[in-house]
Amino acid sequence: MPANLVSALVACPRCGVATQQEIEAEIDGQGATNAYAVGDLVDWLPAELGPERRDSVSGYVVCANCGRDFFVRVQVSDRIDRVEVDTMQQGYIP
């Protein structure tokens, strides 16, 4: 299933540089690639998934600065609320 893309300013836990990162995350149930940024309304499909839905979904990032990967948690309600580094899940790229 294709992932949604979320753009957010995130500090890479691997290199420490904060940059605008492109995050892959399954958010809106559409099975298509939609682009979001923090604060954007989610285009829920089917509609009964939101906007009462509050969730934290896993997101995957390859750092725009160092090229190594890490995971984030994307907080979702009717909007993309925030993005935080997931310190419990390690990346794949050494």
C-alpha positions as CSV (number, residue, x, y, z in Angstrom):
1,M,0.0,0.0,0.0
2,P,1.4,3.4,-0.9
3,A,2.3,5.7,2.0
4,N,1.3,9.3,2.6
5,L,4.0,11.8,2.6
6,V,4.3,14.3,5.5
7,S,6.7,17.2,5.4
8,A,7.9,18.4,8.8
9,L,10.9,20.1,10.4
10,V,12.6,17.3,12.4
11,A,16.0,17.0,14.0
12,C,17.7,13.8,12.8
13,P,18.7,11.7,15.8
14,R,21.6,10.3,13.8
15,C,23.4,13.5,12.7
16,G,21.6,16.1,14.9
17,V,20.7,18.5,12.1
18,A,17.1,19.8,11.9
19,T,15.8,19.9,8.4
20,Q,12.6,19.7,6.5
21,Q,12.1,16.0,6.2
22,E,9.9,13.9,4.0
23,I,8.1,11.2,6.1
24,E,6.4,8.1,4.8
25,A,3.4,7.2,6.9
26,E,0.0,5.4,6.5
27,I,-2.5,8.0,7.6
28,D,-5.7,8.5,5.7
29,G,-6.9,5.1,4.6
30,Q,-7.0,6.1,0.9
31,G,-4.4,3.7,-0.5
32,A,-3.0,6.6,-2.5
33,T,-0.1,8.9,-1.9
34,N,-1.2,12.2,-0.5
35,A,1.1,15.0,0.7
36,Y,0.6,16.7,4.0
37,A,2.4,19.1,6.3
38,V,2.0,19.6,10.0
39,G,-1.3,21.5,10.5
40,D,-2.9,20.2,7.4
41,L,-6.4,18.7,7.5
42,V,-6.5,15.0,6.7
43,D,-8.5,13.9,3.7
44,W,-10.1,10.8,5.4
45,L,-11.4,8.1,3.1
46,P,-13.6,6.4,4.0
47,A,-15.0,9.4,5.8
48,E,-15.9,7.4,8.9
49,L,-12.2,7.1,9.8
50,G,-12.0,10.7,10.9
51,P,-12.2,13.4,12.2
52,E,-13.0,11.9,15.6
53,R,-10.0,9.6,15.1
54,R,-6.9,10.4,17.2
55,D,-3.9,8.3,16.6
56,S,-0.2,8.1,16.6
57,V,1.2,6.4,13.5
58,S,4.7,5.3,12.7
59,G,6.6,7.2,10.0
60,Y,9.8,6.4,8.2
61,V,12.4,9.0,7.3
62,V,15.7,9.0,5.3
63,C,17.5,12.2,6.6
64,A,17.8,14.9,3.9
65,N,21.2,15.8,5.5
66,C,23.1,12.6,6.3
67,G,21.1,10.0,4.3
68,R,20.6,7.7,7.3
69,D,17.2,6.6,8.4
70,F,15.1,6.9,11.5
71,F,11.5,6.5,12.6
72,V,9.0,9.1,13.9
73,R,5.6,9.1,15.5
74,V,3.0,11.2,13.6
75,Q,0.2,12.5,15.8
76,V,-3.0,12.6,13.9
77,S,-6.5,13.9,14.7
78,D,-8.5,15.7,12.0
79,R,-5.1,17.3,11.2
80,I,-1.5,16.3,11.2
81,D,-0.8,17.6,14.8
82,R,2.9,17.0,15.3
83,V,5.8,14.8,14.5
84,E,8.3,13.4,17.1
85,V,11.3,11.2,16.8
86,D,10.6,7.6,17.8
87,T,13.5,6.7,20.1
88,M,12.3,3.2,20.6
89,Q,12.6,2.1,17.0
90,Q,16.0,1.9,15.2
91,G,16.6,2.6,11.6
92,Y,17.8,0.1,9.0
93,I,20.7,2.0,7.5
94,P,23.9,1.7,9.6
